[in-house]
């Protein structure tokens, strides 16, 4: 646990009956516990039933999208809100690890048992002009890139059966490197949307020198995204993934703190981790009006997604009702990176 960057003070659902008799029943219990605490008592169809929503409501379940599902869901909600005016969209991100708990002895599949934990978060998006004054953030950009055509990327995290026919998620040693490559491809698409002109010109000149003139020995230029963003929320997929992302983006210890502390306290809560990280920044009193936040998520397949927000107001930590509120004074803690 110490080497993983995860605290041993974690809640594990169903440990009083461990291993669970039925992984499916335990997974369902996790889902009900997380969703009830966030906004609603059940999964998407039951949300409609519980609140007696109208018959023309659009609901989507983005299961199997991996840890990038939250970004994909926000991207989908953005497009829906662009064509359905004066309305709302709610996004629920959830991780229920016991439904895919591995009971075999394949070491590559045992990693997910140690890393993933139950978690969830909900956010409400609106395109109503009357909601502008009460909103916390404005959605600026979403960028999603998919690398499933590359075999190494596709197989670095893959659900499959072992030699005994037991289903599990295999995580290979290639994962951090694949995540680094996926991040570089994603920031290449994101850069022109957010970077100052000076950084874009440097990036363009470097590309021309390397590709057009084919000059050897010239390293790719990585733009300074610290000039574009005030806060970084990088999916807490594991210590190695965070180390690789932090190295590629040349981020400081302070900028990596929300991601590392989320991994330490909550471990990998999949698609909801980037919301725990944003909540950490809020509870620390870091979010000021006009700040720009970059959320980055990685998912099996292999996918990389980015969300860019602009803070519409300063977030008062005393009024920040989030999962960090009661313990924020205990963080950050010193961990060995």
C-alpha positions as CSV (number, residue, x, y, z in Angstrom):
1,X,0.0,0.0,0.0
2,X,2.8,2.4,0.9
3,X,4.4,1.9,-2.6
4,X,1.1,2.5,-4.3
5,X,0.6,6.0,-3.0
6,X,-2.7,4.9,-1.4
7,X,-3.6,5.3,2.3
8,X,-4.5,2.3,4.4
9,X,-7.3,4.3,5.9
10,X,-9.8,3.4,3.1
11,X,-13.4,2.2,3.2
12,X,-13.9,-1.1,1.4
13,X,-17.6,-2.0,0.8
14,X,-18.6,-5.5,1.8
15,X,-15.5,-6.4,3.7
16,X,-17.6,-7.8,6.5
17,X,-18.4,-10.7,4.1
18,X,-15.2,-11.0,2.2
19,X,-14.8,-12.3,-0.4
20,X,-18.5,-11.6,-1.3
21,X,-20.8,-14.5,-2.0
22,X,-22.0,-12.7,-5.1
23,X,-19.9,-10.0,-6.7
24,X,-22.9,-8.8,-8.6
25,X,-25.0,-8.3,-5.5
26,X,-22.1,-6.6,-3.8
27,X,-21.6,-4.4,-6.8
28,X,-25.3,-3.4,-6.8
29,X,-25.0,-2.5,-3.1
30,X,-22.0,-0.3,-3.9
31,X,-23.9,1.5,-6.7
32,X,-26.9,2.1,-4.4
33,X,-24.7,3.4,-1.6
34,X,-22.7,5.8,-3.8
35,X,-25.6,7.1,-5.9
36,X,-27.9,7.6,-2.9
37,X,-25.2,9.7,-1.3
38,X,-24.6,11.8,-4.3
39,X,-28.0,12.7,-5.7
40,X,-30.3,9.8,-6.4
41,X,-31.2,6.3,-5.1
42,X,-30.4,4.1,-8.1
43,X,-29.1,3.8,-11.6
44,X,-30.3,5.9,-14.6
45,X,-33.6,4.1,-15.2
46,X,-34.5,4.2,-11.5
47,X,-33.6,7.9,-11.4
48,X,-36.4,8.5,-13.9
49,X,-38.7,6.4,-11.8
50,X,-37.8,7.9,-8.4
51,X,-38.3,11.5,-9.5
52,X,-41.1,10.7,-12.0
53,X,-39.4,12.5,-14.8
54,X,-41.1,13.4,-18.0
55,X,-41.5,10.8,-20.8
56,X,-39.3,12.9,-23.1
57,X,-36.3,12.8,-20.8
58,X,-33.1,11.5,-22.4
59,X,-31.1,9.1,-20.3
60,X,-27.8,7.4,-21.2
61,X,-25.8,4.8,-19.4
62,X,-22.1,5.0,-20.4
63,X,-21.0,1.7,-18.9
64,X,-17.8,0.1,-20.0
65,X,-16.1,3.4,-20.9
66,X,-13.5,3.1,-18.2
67,X,-12.1,5.9,-16.1
68,X,-12.6,8.5,-18.8
69,X,-16.4,8.0,-18.7
70,X,-17.0,11.2,-16.7
71,X,-15.3,13.3,-19.4
72,X,-17.2,11.5,-22.1
73,X,-20.5,12.1,-20.3
74,X,-19.8,15.8,-19.9
75,X,-18.9,16.0,-23.6
76,X,-22.2,14.2,-24.5
77,X,-24.1,16.5,-22.2
78,X,-22.5,19.5,-23.9
79,X,-23.7,18.5,-27.3
80,X,-27.2,17.7,-26.0
81,X,-27.5,21.1,-24.4
82,X,-26.5,22.8,-27.6
83,X,-29.5,21.4,-29.4
84,X,-32.0,21.4,-26.4
85,X,-32.3,24.9,-25.2
86,X,-33.4,26.2,-21.8
87,X,-32.8,22.8,-20.0
88,X,-30.6,20.8,-17.7
89,X,-28.4,17.8,-17.8
90,X,-27.2,15.8,-14.9
91,X,-24.0,13.6,-15.0
92,X,-23.5,10.9,-12.5
93,X,-20.0,9.3,-12.3
94,X,-19.7,6.0,-10.4
95,X,-17.2,3.3,-9.6
96,X,-18.4,-0.1,-8.2
97,X,-15.3,-2.3,-8.0
98,X,-16.8,-5.5,-6.4
99,X,-18.8,-6.2,-9.5
100,X,-15.6,-7.0,-11.3
101,X,-13.7,-8.4,-8.3
102,X,-11.1,-11.0,-9.4
103,X,-10.8,-14.2,-7.4
104,X,-7.9,-15.9,-9.2
105,X,-4.2,-15.9,-8.9
106,X,-3.1,-14.1,-12.0
107,X,-0.9,-11.2,-10.7
108,X,-1.7,-8.9,-13.6
109,X,-5.4,-9.1,-12.6
110,X,-4.9,-8.7,-8.9
111,X,-3.7,-5.1,-9.3
112,X,-7.3,-3.9,-9.9
113,X,-8.5,-5.5,-6.6
114,X,-5.9,-3.4,-4.7
115,X,-6.3,-0.1,-6.6
116,X,-10.0,0.5,-7.3
117,X,-12.4,1.7,-4.6
118,X,-16.1,2.7,-4.5
119,X,-16.9,6.4,-5.2
120,X,-19.2,8.7,-7.0
121,X,-20.0,12.3,-7.9
122,X,-22.8,14.1,-9.6
123,X,-22.9,17.5,-11.4
124,X,-25.7,19.6,-12.8
125,X,-25.2,21.4,-16.1
126,X,-27.5,24.1,-17.4
127,X,-27.9,26.3,-20.5
128,X,-30.4,28.6,-18.9
129,X,-29.2,32.2,-18.9
130,X,-31.0,32.7,-15.5
131,X,-28.6,30.1,-13.9
132,X,-25.5,32.0,-14.7
133,X,-25.4,34.0,-11.5
134,X,-25.7,30.9,-9.3
135,X,-23.4,28.6,-11.3
136,X,-19.9,27.8,-10.1
137,X,-18.2,27.1,-13.4
138,X,-18.5,27.7,-17.1
139,X,-17.7,24.8,-19.4
140,X,-15.2,26.0,-22.0
141,X,-13.9,23.0,-23.9
142,X,-14.0,19.2,-24.0
143,X,-11.5,17.2,-26.1
144,X,-11.6,13.4,-26.4
145,X,-9.0,11.2,-28.2
146,X,-9.1,7.5,-28.8
147,X,-6.1,5.2,-29.3
148,X,-7.8,1.8,-29.6
149,X,-6.3,1.2,-33.1
150,X,-2.9,0.7,-31.4
151,X,-2.6,-2.8,-30.1
152,X,-0.4,-1.9,-27.2
153,X,-2.8,0.8,-26.1
154,X,-5.8,-1.4,-26.5
155,X,-4.4,-4.3,-24.4
156,X,-2.6,-2.4,-21.6
157,X,-5.8,-2.6,-19.5
158,X,-8.2,-5.3,-20.7
159,X,-10.9,-7.4,-19.1
160,X,-10.5,-11.0,-20.0
161,X,-10.6,-14.5,-18.4
162,X,-7.6,-16.3,-17.0
163,X,-6.5,-19.9,-17.6
164,X,-9.2,-21.1,-15.1
165,X,-12.0,-19.1,-16.8
166,X,-12.2,-16.5,-14.1
167,X,-12.9,-12.9,-15.3
168,X,-10.6,-10.1,-14.3
169,X,-9.0,-6.9,-15.5
170,X,-5.4,-7.3,-16.7
171,X,-3.2,-4.3,-16.2
172,X,0.2,-4.4,-18.0
173,X,3.4,-2.6,-17.2
174,X,2.9,-0.6,-20.5
175,X,0.0,1.4,-18.9
176,X,2.0,4.4,-17.7
177,X,3.8,4.8,-21.0
178,X,0.6,4.4,-23.0
179,X,-1.0,7.0,-20.7
180,X,1.9,9.4,-21.4
181,X,1.5,9.0,-25.2
182,X,-2.3,9.4,-25.0
183,X,-1.8,12.6,-23.0
184,X,0.6,14.0,-25.6
185,X,-1.9,13.3,-28.4
186,X,-4.7,14.9,-26.4
187,X,-2.8,18.1,-25.5
188,X,-1.8,18.4,-29.2
189,X,-5.6,18.7,-29.9
190,X,-6.3,20.9,-26.9
191,X,-3.3,23.2,-27.2
192,X,-4.6,25.5,-30.0
193,X,-7.8,26.1,-27.9
194,X,-6.2,27.2,-24.7
195,X,-2.5,28.1,-25.1
196,X,-1.3,31.7,-25.5
197,X,-0.1,32.6,-29.0
198,X,3.6,32.6,-27.9
199,X,3.4,28.9,-26.9
200,X,1.5,27.9,-30.0
201,X,4.2,29.5,-32.2
202,X,7.0,27.7,-30.3
203,X,5.1,24.4,-30.7
204,X,4.5,25.0,-34.4
205,X,8.2,25.9,-35.1
206,X,9.3,22.8,-33.3
207,X,7.0,20.6,-35.4
208,X,8.2,22.2,-38.6
209,X,11.9,21.6,-37.7
210,X,11.3,18.0,-36.7
211,X,8.8,16.9,-39.4
212,X,9.1,19.3,-42.4
213,X,12.9,19.7,-42.3
214,X,13.4,16.2,-40.7
215,X,16.1,17.5,-38.4
216,X,17.3,14.7,-36.1
217,X,18.2,15.2,-32.4
218,X,15.5,17.8,-31.9
219,X,13.2,16.9,-29.0
220,X,9.4,17.5,-29.3
221,X,8.5,20.8,-27.6
222,X,6.0,20.4,-24.7
223,X,4.0,23.6,-24.3
224,X,3.9,25.2,-20.8
225,X,0.3,24.5,-19.9
226,X,0.9,26.3,-16.6
227,X,0.4,29.5,-18.7
228,X,-3.1,28.4,-19.6
229,X,-4.4,26.8,-16.4
230,X,-4.5,27.6,-12.7
231,X,-5.5,24.1,-11.5
232,X,-4.9,20.6,-12.7
233,X,-7.1,17.6,-11.9
234,X,-5.4,14.5,-13.3
235,X,-7.2,11.2,-13.0
236,X,-5.9,9.3,-9.9
237,X,-5.3,6.1,-11.9
238,X,-2.3,5.1,-9.8
239,X,1.0,6.6,-8.6
240,X,2.9,5.6,-11.8
241,X,0.2,7.3,-14.0
242,X,0.4,10.5,-12.0
243,X,4.2,10.5,-12.1
244,X,4.1,10.1,-15.9
245,X,1.5,12.9,-16.3
246,X,3.3,15.2,-13.9
247,X,6.6,14.6,-15.7
248,X,5.2,15.2,-19.2
249,X,3.5,18.5,-18.1
250,X,6.3,19.6,-15.8
251,X,3.9,20.3,-13.0
252,X,4.9,21.4,-9.5
253,X,4.2,19.5,-6.3
254,X,1.5,22.1,-5.4
255,X,-0.2,21.5,-8.8
256,X,-0.1,17.7,-8.4
257,X,-1.4,17.9,-4.8
258,X,-5.2,17.5,-5.5
259,X,-4.5,14.3,-7.6
260,X,-2.0,12.7,-5.2
261,X,-4.1,13.4,-2.1
262,X,-7.2,12.0,-3.9
263,X,-5.3,8.8,-4.7
264,X,-4.0,8.7,-1.1
265,X,-7.4,9.1,0.6
266,X,-9.9,7.6,-1.9
267,X,-7.6,5.5,-4.2
268,X,-8.8,5.1,-7.8
269,X,-12.5,5.9,-7.9
270,X,-12.5,5.7,-11.7
271,X,-14.5,8.3,-13.6
272,X,-15.4,10.2,-10.4
273,X,-11.8,10.8,-9.3
274,X,-11.4,14.1,-11.2
275,X,-14.4,15.5,-9.2
276,X,-12.9,14.5,-5.9
277,X,-9.8,16.4,-7.0
278,X,-11.8,19.5,-7.9
279,X,-13.5,19.2,-4.5
280,X,-10.1,19.1,-2.9
281,X,-9.1,22.4,-4.5
282,X,-12.4,24.0,-3.4
283,X,-12.0,22.8,0.2
284,X,-8.5,24.2,0.2
285,X,-9.8,27.6,-0.8
286,X,-7.8,27.6,-4.1
287,X,-10.5,28.4,-6.6
288,X,-10.7,32.1,-7.4
289,X,-13.1,33.9,-9.8
290,X,-11.7,33.7,-13.3
291,X,-9.4,30.6,-12.6
292,X,-9.2,28.0,-15.3
293,X,-9.3,24.3,-14.4
294,X,-8.0,21.4,-16.5
295,X,-9.4,18.0,-15.8
296,X,-7.7,15.1,-17.5
297,X,-8.9,11.5,-17.5
298,X,-7.6,8.2,-18.9
299,X,-9.7,5.2,-19.8
300,X,-9.4,1.7,-21.1
301,X,-9.5,1.3,-24.9
302,X,-7.2,3.5,-24.7
303,X,-8.8,6.9,-24.2
304,X,-7.8,10.3,-23.0
305,X,-10.2,13.1,-22.3
306,X,-9.9,16.8,-21.2
307,X,-12.4,19.2,-19.7
308,X,-11.7,22.9,-19.3
309,X,-13.7,25.0,-16.9
310,X,-13.6,28.7,-15.9
311,X,-14.6,29.6,-12.4
312,X,-17.5,32.1,-12.3
313,X,-17.0,33.0,-8.7
314,X,-14.6,32.5,-5.8
315,X,-15.4,29.3,-3.9
316,X,-15.6,29.9,-0.2
317,X,-14.1,26.8,1.5
318,X,-16.3,27.3,4.6
319,X,-19.4,26.8,2.4
320,X,-17.9,24.0,0.3
321,X,-20.0,20.9,1.2
322,X,-17.9,18.1,-0.2
323,X,-16.2,14.9,0.9
324,X,-13.1,16.8,2.0
325,X,-14.8,19.3,4.3
326,X,-14.3,17.4,7.6
327,X,-10.7,16.3,7.0
328,X,-9.2,19.0,4.8
329,X,-7.0,20.3,7.6
330,X,-5.2,17.0,7.7
331,X,-3.9,17.4,4.1
332,X,-1.6,17.4,2.4
333,X,0.3,14.5,3.8
334,X,3.9,13.5,3.0
335,X,4.0,10.6,0.6
336,X,6.9,9.0,-1.2
337,X,6.5,9.6,-4.9
